[in-house]
Amino acid sequence: MTEGAFEPDWFSRPGETVSSLMSRRGLSAMDLAERLGCGREKVRGLLTGLTAIDDDLANGLAEAVGGTPAFWRKRQATYERCLARAADSVPAETASHWLMQIPLSGMASSGWIERPPGRPQALRSCLAYFGVTGPDEWRRRYAEVAADVAFRTSPTFESSLGPLSAWLRQAEIEASMMSCATWDRDALEASLGRLRKLTLLREPSKFLPRLRSICAEAGVAVVVLRAPQGCRASGATRFVSPDRAMVVLSFRHLSEDHFWFTFFHEVGHLLLHGRSATFVDVEAAATDEREREANAFAATTLIPAARQGEMATLGARSQRVLRFAASVGISPGIVVGQMQHQALLGPANLNFLKRRYAWEDIDAALA
């Protein structure tokens, strides 16, 4: 480094510049992949930092989004230098403690990071993945997502934060790859009827693409992402930019009643609470007022308030549940789930009416 040269103590991925230029030009991830003559996975790697910008990619980016090949080569070199300096500044003991909290093996097997050959490279991979300069910044950023104080101070919080943060970060990356309109609260509210009708569809291949498309029209990127081991989240909501919201769903429990309640719970946060915070639906967390409001929103969206009293009289009689579900235009399994949640049914009653999902079908629906 020459005397007087400025070397920041932070770094940003070249992919952040690429993403900004994509937004400015109205390009989707698929548009960029087509311009670069590559697959979507390479674009994801570029945006996340997994794929380094070599000469060929520098030339392609100059044509696709602007800048010069020299600019992109310098951007990559600066990033690598700043990342290495950030890693070198983390004390070995601090790095070791942090990496023990991160689900490195699961992240690597899922393709979220490269499988690190050793601890120094693992540290660099995690700093790059989370976009932080060290464990303290990571903790400040992600500890705040668990807005529930009881969960934050529970004995399991520290061990849960690593998997939860990895899941949320990957969801942010996936959301950035999706094409969405600008956030429009009124459009989302107006789409509730169409979204509710999707609960009648049995196969993920039928309802997931439609659900994502309807939400994208309102500026909401819906990400379906299996949670890593140790992450107990069913769903989360946050704004990933001023004009884009994200709903991430883990399909925890793989049952329709749980999935649809979680989805409308997250939609409730968007409609009722807007940009106020990140909300993570973790079963062990105690509920605050906003969580109760989102629960009530989901419950009355699925079963209208005017029909809740009638639902309480159905009992464990499958034919009555089937008729009631048909009359309110919703899946019988969701009615069963709501009755169980309200202790109107035992947890083992009428579960045969619930539809169950398999990950191979979910993955195929998202392909």
C-alpha positions in Angstrom: 0.0 0.0 0.0 1.4 3.4 -0.9 1.8 6.0 1.8 -1.4 7.9 2.4 -3.6 5.4 0.5 -6.9 4.8 2.0 -7.7 1.2 3.1 -11.2 0.9 4.6 -11.8 -1.3 7.6 -15.0 -2.6 5.9 -15.6 -4.4 2.7 -18.4 -5.0 0.2 -18.8 -7.7 -2.3 -18.5 -6.9 -6.0 -21.9 -8.5 -6.2 -23.4 -5.6 -4.3 -22.2 -3.3 -7.1 -23.6 -5.7 -9.7 -26.9 -5.8 -7.9 -27.1 -2.1 -7.8 -26.5 -1.8 -11.5 -29.0 -4.5 -12.2 -31.7 -2.6 -10.3 -30.8 0.6 -12.2 -31.2 -1.1 -15.5 -34.2 -3.2 -14.5 -32.4 -6.5 -15.0 -33.4 -9.7 -13.2 -31.0 -12.5 -12.3 -32.2 -14.4 -15.4 -31.6 -11.4 -17.6 -28.1 -11.1 -16.3 -27.5 -14.9 -16.8 -28.6 -14.6 -20.4 -26.4 -11.6 -21.0 -23.4 -13.3 -19.5 -24.2 -16.6 -21.2 -24.2 -18.6 -18.0 -26.6 -20.3 -15.6 -28.5 -18.8 -12.7 -26.3 -20.5 -10.2 -23.2 -18.6 -11.5 -25.1 -15.3 -11.1 -26.0 -16.3 -7.5 -22.4 -17.0 -6.9 -21.4 -13.7 -8.3 -23.9 -11.8 -6.2 -22.9 -13.6 -3.0 -19.1 -13.6 -3.6 -18.8 -17.3 -4.1 -17.8 -16.7 -7.7 -14.7 -14.5 -8.2 -14.6 -12.1 -11.1 -11.9 -13.4 -13.5 -11.0 -11.8 -16.9 -13.9 -13.5 -18.8 -16.4 -12.4 -16.2 -15.0 -8.9 -16.1 -15.4 -8.6 -19.8 -19.0 -10.0 -19.6 -20.0 -7.6 -16.8 -18.7 -4.6 -18.7 -21.0 -5.5 -21.6 -23.9 -6.6 -19.4 -24.2 -3.9 -16.7 -21.5 -1.3 -17.5 -18.1 -0.3 -16.2 -14.9 -1.4 -17.8 -13.1 -4.8 -17.5 -10.4 -3.0 -15.5 -12.9 -1.6 -13.1 -14.3 -5.1 -12.4 -10.9 -6.7 -12.0 -9.9 -3.9 -9.5 -13.2 -4.3 -7.7 -12.5 -8.0 -7.1 -8.9 -7.4 -6.0 -9.9 -4.7 -3.6 -12.6 -6.9 -2.1 -10.2 -9.8 -1.6 -7.7 -7.6 0.0 -10.2 -6.0 2.4 -11.7 -9.4 3.2 -8.3 -10.8 4.1 -7.5 -7.9 6.3 -10.8 -8.2 8.1 -10.2 -11.9 8.7 -6.6 -11.2 10.0 -8.0 -8.7 12.5 -10.2 -11.3 14.3 -8.4 -12.9 17.2 -8.0 -16.7 16.8 -10.0 -17.5 20.0 -12.8 -15.2 19.0 -12.9 -16.7 15.5 -12.9 -20.2 16.8 -15.8 -19.5 19.2 -17.8 -17.9 16.4 -17.3 -20.6 13.8 -18.5 -23.2 16.3 -21.9 -21.4 16.3 -22.2 -21.4 12.5 -23.6 -24.5 10.7 -20.6 -24.7 8.3 -21.2 -28.3 7.2 -24.9 -27.8 6.5 -24.3 -24.5 4.7 -21.6 -26.1 2.5 -23.8 -29.2 1.7 -26.6 -26.8 0.7 -24.3 -24.9 -1.6 -24.5 -21.7 0.4 -20.7 -21.5 0.9 -17.8 -23.5 -0.4 -16.7 -26.3 1.8 -13.8 -24.6 3.7 -10.5 -26.5 3.6 -9.5 -25.1 7.1 -10.4 -22.7 9.8 -8.8 -19.6 8.2 -10.7 -20.1 5.0 -13.8 -20.9 7.0 -13.5 -17.5 8.7 -13.2 -15.7 5.4 -16.1 -17.6 3.9 -18.4 -16.6 6.8 -17.3 -13.0 6.8 -18.1 -12.9 3.1 -21.4 -14.8 3.4 -22.8 -12.5 6.1 -21.1 -9.4 4.8 -19.6 -8.5 8.2 -16.2 -7.5 9.4 -16.2 -9.8 12.4 -18.3 -11.7 15.0 -19.3 -8.5 16.8 -20.9 -7.0 13.8 -22.6 -10.3 13.0 -24.1 -10.5 16.5 -25.3 -6.9 16.4 -27.0 -7.4 13.1 -28.7 -10.8 13.7 -29.3 -10.7 17.4 -31.8 -7.8 16.7 -33.9 -10.0 14.4 -35.2 -11.9 17.4 -37.4 -9.1 18.6 -38.9 -11.3 21.4 -37.0 -10.5 24.6 -37.8 -13.8 26.2 -36.3 -15.7 23.2 -33.2 -13.4 23.1 -32.4 -14.1 26.7 -33.2 -17.8 26.7 -30.4 -20.3 27.3 -30.8 -21.6 23.7 -30.5 -18.3 22.0 -26.7 -18.2 21.5 -26.7 -21.7 20.0 -29.7 -21.0 17.8 -28.5 -17.7 16.4 -25.9 -19.2 14.1 -28.4 -21.5 12.2 -31.1 -18.8 12.3 -28.7 -16.1 10.9 -27.5 -18.4 8.1 -31.0 -19.2 7.1 -32.1 -15.5 7.0 -29.0 -14.5 5.1 -29.6 -17.2 2.4 -33.2 -16.0 2.2 -32.0 -12.5 1.6 -29.8 -13.7 -1.2 -32.6 -15.7 -2.8 -34.9 -12.7 -2.5 -32.4 -10.5 -4.3 -32.5 -12.9 -7.2 -36.2 -12.6 -7.7 -38.1 -10.2 -9.9 -40.6 -8.1 -7.9 -42.7 -5.0 -8.3 -42.3 -2.1 -5.9 -43.7 -2.7 -2.4 -47.4 -1.9 -2.5 -49.4 -2.5 0.7 -52.8 -1.9 -0.9 -52.0 -4.4 -3.7 -51.1 -7.1 -1.1 -54.2 -6.5 0.9 -56.3 -6.7 -2.3 -54.7 -10.0 -3.2 -55.8 -11.8 0.0 -58.8 -13.4 -1.6 -56.7 -14.9 -4.4 -54.1 -16.1 -2.0 -56.7 -17.7 0.3 -58.1 -19.7 -2.6 -54.7 -21.3 -3.2 -55.3 -23.2 0.1 -57.7 -25.5 -1.9 -54.9 -26.7 -4.2 -53.3 -29.9 -3.1 -49.9 -30.0 -4.9 -47.1 -27.5 -4.2 -46.5 -27.4 -8.0 -50.0 -25.8 -8.3 -50.0 -23.3 -5.5 -46.4 -22.3 -4.9 -45.7 -20.6 -8.3 -49.0 -18.8 -8.1 -48.4 -17.7 -4.5 -45.0 -16.3 -5.4 -46.3 -14.6 -8.5 -49.2 -12.9 -6.7 -47.0 -11.7 -3.9 -44.3 -10.4 -6.4 -46.9 -8.2 -8.0 -47.2 -6.4 -4.6 -43.4 -6.2 -4.1 -43.1 -9.2 -1.8 -40.4 -11.8 -2.6 -41.6 -15.2 -1.2 -38.6 -17.4 -0.5 -39.1 -21.1 0.4 -36.0 -22.3 2.1 -35.4 -25.4 4.2 -34.0 -24.4 7.6 -30.6 -25.8 8.6 -30.2 -28.1 11.6 -30.6 -26.0 14.8 -32.9 -23.4 13.2 -36.4 -23.7 14.5 -38.0 -20.9 12.5 -41.2 -21.6 10.5 -41.2 -18.2 8.8 -39.8 -14.7 8.8 -40.7 -11.3 7.4 -38.4 -8.4 6.7 -37.8 -5.6 4.2 -34.6 -6.3 2.3 -34.7 -2.9 0.6 -36.9 0.2 0.9 -39.1 -1.0 -1.9 -39.0 -4.8 -1.4 -40.3 -7.0 1.3 -39.4 -10.6 1.9 -41.4 -13.5 3.4 -39.4 -16.7 4.0 -41.0 -20.0 4.7 -39.3 -23.1 5.9 -42.2 -25.6 5.5 -41.5 -26.7 9.1 -43.7 -29.8 9.9 -44.6 -30.2 6.2 -48.3 -30.0 6.8 -50.8 -27.7 5.1 -52.3 -26.2 8.3 -48.9 -25.1 9.6 -47.7 -23.8 6.3 -50.7 -21.7 5.5 -51.1 -20.3 9.0 -47.4 -19.3 8.9 -47.8 -17.7 5.5 -50.7 -15.6 6.5 -49.1 -14.8 9.8 -46.1 -13.3 7.9 -48.5 -11.4 5.5 -50.2 -10.1 8.7 -46.9 -8.6 9.8 -46.5 -6.8 6.5 -50.0 -5.4 6.5 -50.2 -4.5 10.2 -46.6 -3.6 11.0 -44.9 -2.6 7.8 -41.2 -1.8 7.9 -41.1 -1.6 11.7 -38.9 -4.7 12.3 -37.8 -8.1 11.2 -40.2 -10.8 12.5 -39.1 -14.4 13.0 -41.7 -17.0 13.8 -39.8 -19.3 16.2 -42.0 -21.7 18.2 -40.0 -21.3 21.4 -40.4 -17.5 21.5 -42.9 -15.9 23.7 -45.4 -13.8 21.9 -45.7 -10.0 22.2 -48.5 -7.8 21.1 -47.4 -7.7 17.4 -47.2 -11.5 17.3 -50.7 -11.8 18.8 -51.9 -9.4 16.2 -50.3 -11.4 13.4 -51.8 -14.6 14.8 -55.3 -13.1 14.9 -54.9 -11.8 11.4 -53.9 -15.3 10.1 -56.7 -17.0 12.0 -59.5 -14.7 10.7 -58.1 -14.7 7.2 -58.3 -18.4 7.1 -61.6 -18.8 9.1 -63.7 -15.5 9.0 -64.4 -14.1 12.4 -68.2 -14.5 11.7 -67.7 -18.3 11.4 -65.4 -18.9 14.3 -68.3 -19.6 16.7 -69.7 -22.2 14.3 -66.3 -23.9 14.1 -66.3 -24.3 17.8 -69.4 -26.5 17.6 -68.1 -29.0 15.0 -66.5 -31.5 17.4 -64.4 -34.4 16.2 -66.8 -35.3 13.4 -65.1 -35.5 10.0 -68.3 -35.0 7.9 -69.2 -31.8 9.8 -65.7 -30.5 9.3 -65.7 -31.3 5.6 -69.1 -29.5 5.1 -67.9 -26.5 7.2 -64.6 -26.3 5.2 -66.5 -26.4 1.9 -68.9 -23.6 3.1 -66.0 -21.3 4.0 -64.0 -22.2 0.9 -60.9 -23.6 2.6 -59.1 -26.9 3.0 -60.5 -29.2 5.7 -57.0 -29.8 7.0 -56.7 -26.2 7.8 -59.9 -26.2 9.7 -58.6 -29.2 11.7 -55.4 -27.3 12.4 -57.2 -24.3 13.6 -59.5 -26.4 15.9 -56.4 -28.1 17.4 -54.7 -24.7 17.9 -57.8 -23.4 19.8 -58.0 -26.7 21.8 -61.3 -27.5 20.2 -59.8 -30.8 19.1 -57.1 -33.0 20.6 -53.8 -33.0 18.8 -54.4 -36.5 17.5 -57.9 -36.0 16.2 -58.8 -35.9 12.5 -55.2 -35.5 11.3 -56.1 -37.8 8.3 -57.8 -34.7 6.9 -54.5 -32.8 6.7 -52.4 -32.8 3.5 -48.8 -33.5 4.0 -45.9 -32.4 1.8 -42.6 -33.9 0.7 -39.5 -31.9 0.0 -39.0 -33.5 -3.4 -42.3 -32.1 -4.4 -41.6 -28.7 -2.9 -38.2 -28.5 -4.7 -39.8 -29.5 -8.0 -42.4 -26.8 -7.6 -39.6 -24.2 -7.1 -37.4 -25.3 -10.0 
